[in-house]
Each structure stands twice: as C-alpha cells, then as structure tokens.
Amino acid sequence: MNIMNLINALPGAVAQGLIWGIMAIGVYITFRILDIADLTVDGTLCTGGAVCIMMMQSGQNVWISMVIALIAGMLAGMATGLLHTFMGIPAILAGILTQLGLYSINLKIMGKANQAINVDKYDLLVSLRYIKGVPFYKNTILIVALMIVVLIFILYWFFGTELGCSLRATGCNDKMARAQGINTDFNRVLGLMLSNGLVALSGALLSQYQGFADINMGRGAIVIGLAAVIIGEAIFGKIFRNFGFQLLAVAFGSIIYYFVLQIVIWMGIDTDLLKLLSAVVVAIFLAIPTWKSRYFSKPVRKGGV
C-alpha cells in the first residue's frame, strides 16, 4: 500500500465530499428540520445531473443549466409533497413513488441510460480535471466551497424569516404549529421542494465533475446524505450549535465520509462492499445517542443525593 496514492487521492475526495455536501444539506432539511425520511433524493440526484447535461449539450450556459436542474429537483420535491399532503400518502411511501417515477422520467430526459459530456468541448463549472494544475479561480474545490458558503448564508437568512421559522415549527411540533395558524401542509411541500432542489443542484455538479450522468448515479444517495448528517452532528454537534454552523458541519461530515472511503479503497478492501460499509456507518452513528443514554449515562439516585 503506497501512502502517496492515498495523498494524491485526497483532493478528489475533498471535491466529491463538497459536492455531496450540498446534497447532504438538502437531506438535513427534510431529516432534521421537517422530521421526514425522504427517499425522493435517490431519483432527484440523477434528475439534476440529467437535466444539466442535456441542457449543456443543447447549447445552454452552464449556469442556466444548473438553475433549470435545481427547478427540476424542486418540482420532484413538490410531487412528493403533494402525494404526502394532498393525497394523504405517508411521507416515506410518497418519496418511494416519486423516486420510482423519476427513473422513467430520467431515462426520457437523457434518451438512454448514460450521457457523457466532454470537458474539452463544453465550458464546465467543475471537473475532475480542474483540481490540479489549473488557476485557483477554476479550482473545483474552491468553487464548490464558495457555493456551499453562499447556500448556507441564504438558508440561514431564510430560516430566520417568518416563513422559515414556521417551517421549522412544522417539523418540531406539527399540532402546535397548526394551533398557531400555520399551514403545515404548505410548509411540508416547501421543505421538500427546497431539499430536492439542493439535491438536484448537487447532481448537476456531480455529473459535470465525473463527466457523465447515469441513470443509477443516485442509487444509495440517501445513505450518503444521512451518513454526512450523522457524522457531522456526532463530531461537530457540541461545537457548532448555531444553525448556520450546523449546516456547515453537515458539509464537513460529507468530506469526512469520502476521506473514509478513500482510506478503505487504499487499504484494498473490496469496493463491492462500500455500500454495505456505508449502511453500517450510518447505523452505528444513529445508534450512538441511544447507546449513550442507555449504557453510559449516570443513573439518577433517589432522594436527591
């Protein structure tokens, strides 16, 4: 095992971690703020990538392509939200139904299962080839890092507004929010739209980075998103208590996740087991709060002594 191979792979891990960090922030909105396990993201990530690639192939600017990809993701989130609120389908099943439908939609968007885009022919915003040996202003790591900072500022501002606070109240206590006159159904739909819009934006960046969009590129995305959220909270939860810093911790969690993956690959572990290892990591970090309270918390003595 050559340590230099691992060192050379780390910038790529940081770049991928940052790109997936945008997706993880989207997952955080539904999982932590709305208290919904949204499985739409497995389809939305591919939708974002497919729309971005096809728009660029048709001659559109990369920024316009990414905005349209974001809007496509928001529409997918709206579909899940309406299935859940208007049709009364449980959130997790609504996400599964939308994800299933997106598989066919993504195939129709791309025309086939895989669409490639050449960095030499198209003016991509990010690329695997833009990590080393390029001017700093074209560096993928810098560009995506700046995008995350801007997104966090926007989300921090939004969730401090009256509408954002009502959305957080919906996830915190649905019945109390309704008693205060808050339209909780609207907030759920809005939250799912925001989340899936960010996931699609991440997919647009990921397709540019890897040079193609594939119908299976979003498979298991929810596991990676949850891993980033849980790892970020476990490591930085006590340090970052501010909402904006909590979003930043999620992005850091995504980078750490990809660092771990690179170490696993460097150690020669079978790459076919990566999804299993991801599931194990998420399960362990989800179980840590329960283990702490059950096995490591000090028992309260009766009598107050």
N, C-alpha and C positions, 0 to 999 in steps of 0.2 A: 504494500500500500504506500503510494508516493504522496507525502504530505503536500507537495507542490500542486498536485492535481486538485486537492481539496481547496487550497488557497486560490487557485485560478478559477474555481467554480463558484466561489463566494460572491463576487459581484453579480453574477447571473442570478444567484439565489436571492440577493437583496432586491434586484429589479423585479423578479417574479413575485417576491413577497409583498412588495409595494403595490404591484398591480392587483394581486389578490386581496390586498388590504382594503382597497376600495370596495370590493365585493363583501369583505368581512364587515365593513361599516354598514353596508346595506342589511346584512344578516342581523347585525346588532339592533337595528331599528325595529325589526319585527320580533326578534327573540327576546330582547331585554326590555324595550320600551313598550311594545304592544302585547308582549307575552303570547306570541303566536309562533309556532314552528312552521315556517312557510317553506314548502318543498318546491315552489314555483321556480326558485333560483336555478335549479338544475337545468331547466329549459331556457330561462331568461339569459343566462350567460352566453349560450350558443346563439340566441336571437340577436344579442348585441353584436357579437362577432360577425354573424352572417350579414346583418344589415350594413355594418360598417364596410366590410369587404366588398359587397355588391355595389354599394353606393360609390366607393372609390373606383371600382372597375368601370362604372358608368361615367366617370369623369368628374365626380364631385370632389370638392375640397375636403381634406381630412377632418377639419373642424365641423363642417356641416354634416359629414358622415357620422361623426361621433354624437352630435346633437340628435340626429334622427334615430340613431341606435338607442340613445337614452330615452327618447319619446316612445320608441317601440317597447322598451322594457317597462315603462310606466303604464302603457296600455295593457301589457300582460298582467301587471300587478292589479290594474283596475278590474280585469276579468276575474282574477282570483277573489278580489274584494267583493264584487257583485255576486259571485257564486256563494260566498260566505254570508253576506248581509241580506241581499235581496231574495236569494233562493233558500237561505237557511241551512246550507250545507256546512258541516264542521270545517274549520279552517284548514286542518291538515288534509282532508279529502279534497277540498276546493283547490289546494295547491297541487295535489297529485293530478287532478283532472286537467288543470291548466297546463301543467308540465307535459302531460300526455298529448294534449292538443298541439302544443308548441313543437313537438317532434315533427309532425307533419308540416306545420307552417314553416319551420326552419328548412326542411327539405325543399319546399316550394320556393322559398326565398333564394336559396343557393342553386337550385336546379339539379343538384347532386349532393352526395354525402360530404364532399370536401371541395373547398375553393381556396386556391393559393393566391398570394399576392407577392410580387417581386419588389424588394426594396430598391432595386436599380431602376425600375420603371415608374414607381409611384413615390410620391413625397410623403412618406410615413412619419408620424409623430414620434413613435418609439419603435425600436427594433433590437433584436439580439446583437446586431452588428453595431449598434450605437452605444455600446458600453465602454469599449476601449478604443483608443486611437481616434477619437472624434473631439471637436471643440466642446468645451464644457457646457455651452448652451444647447447642444444637441444630445447631451448625455441622457440616456433613458432614465437612470436613477434620479438625476436632478429634476427632470421634467415631471416624473410621476410623483416625486416627493413634494414638489411645489403644488401639484394638483391636489394632493391629499390635504396639505395645509389650507388651501383655499376652500376645499369642500368642508373641512372641519369648521372653519370660520363661518361659512354660510349656514351650516347645520346648527352651530352654537347660537347664531343670531335667530334662526327660525324657531328653534325650540325654546327660546326665551320670549317669543311673541305670545299673544293671547291664544292664537290658533295652535301654536306648538305646545303650549302648556296644557291646552285642552286635550291634545293628542296624548301627551304623557299621562294625564289624569285618566284617560280611557284605558290605557294599559295597566295603570296602577290599581284602579278600583272602578270597574265598569258601572256598577249600580250607583255608586256615589256620584260619578260623573253625570249619569242620566238624571239623577235627582237635582243636580245643579243646572239642568237645562242644556247640557252638552249633547250634540248629535253624535253619538258614539259610532253609529254605522258609517257616517261620513268620514270620521276620523280613522276608522279601520281601513277603509278604502284608500284614503290619502296616504296612510302609513305604508300600506302595501305598494302603492304606486311609487313613493319615494324610494323604498327599499329596492324594488326591482329595477327602477331606473338606474340606481347606482350599480347594481349587479350587471346590467346591460352595458353600462359605460366601462366597467371592468372588462367585460367580454370583448368590447371594441378595442381596448388597449391590448388585451391578451392576443387577439387574432393578429394585430399588427406586429406585436413582439415576436410571436412564433412564426409568422409569415403565412398563416392559413387559418381558415375557420373550418371546423369539423363538426359533424352532427353529434358526436359523442364528447365534445370538449367540456360540456357542463356536467357530465356524469360524476356524481360524488361531490359536486361543488358545495352542497350544504354541509358536508362533513368537514371540508377545509375551512369554510366560514365559521362553523361552530368551534373548530379547533383554535382558530385565531382568536375568537372572542373569549373562550375559556382560558387559553394560555395567557392572553393579555391581562385578563382580570386576576388570574392566580398570581402572576409575577408583579404586576404594577397596581393591583387593586387598592392596596393600602397607601400607595404613594400618590396615585392620581385619583383624587376624589372629585375634582371638578369635572363637569360633563364633557367639556371640550377635551380635556386630558384623557378621559375615559375612551373617547373615540380614537385618540392618538395611541392609547395602549392597545386597542384592537389592531391597528396597523402594525405596531411593534410585534404583537402576537403572531401576525401573519409572517413577518420576516423570520421570527424565531422558528416557526413551523418549517419554513423552507430551509433554514440552516440545518435543522434536524434531519430533514430529508436528504440533504447533500451529504451529511455525515453518514447516514445509513447507506447511501449509494457508494460512498467512498470505502466503507467497511466491507463492501462486497456482498451485502445481504440481497437476496433475490428481489428484484424490483416488482415482481408479480405480487409481493406481499405488502406493498406500500399502502394500498387502500385498507388492508386489514390492520396494519400498524396505526394508520390514521384513526380508524374507528376505536382502537384500544386506547390511544392517547386521549381522545375526546371523552371516552367512558371514564377513564381514570380521573381526569380533571373535573368532570361533572360530579364524580363521587366524593371528591375531596371535602366539600362543605359538610356532607353527611357524615363522613368518617371523623371529621374534627369534632362535630357536636356529639357524636355517639361514643367515640372511643378516647378522645383526647381532652374534652372539656372537663373541668374540675366539678365534681358533684357538689351540689348546694347542701350545706349542712342545716338540719332543722334546729331551730332555737336561735338562729342568727349568729352563731359563733363559728 
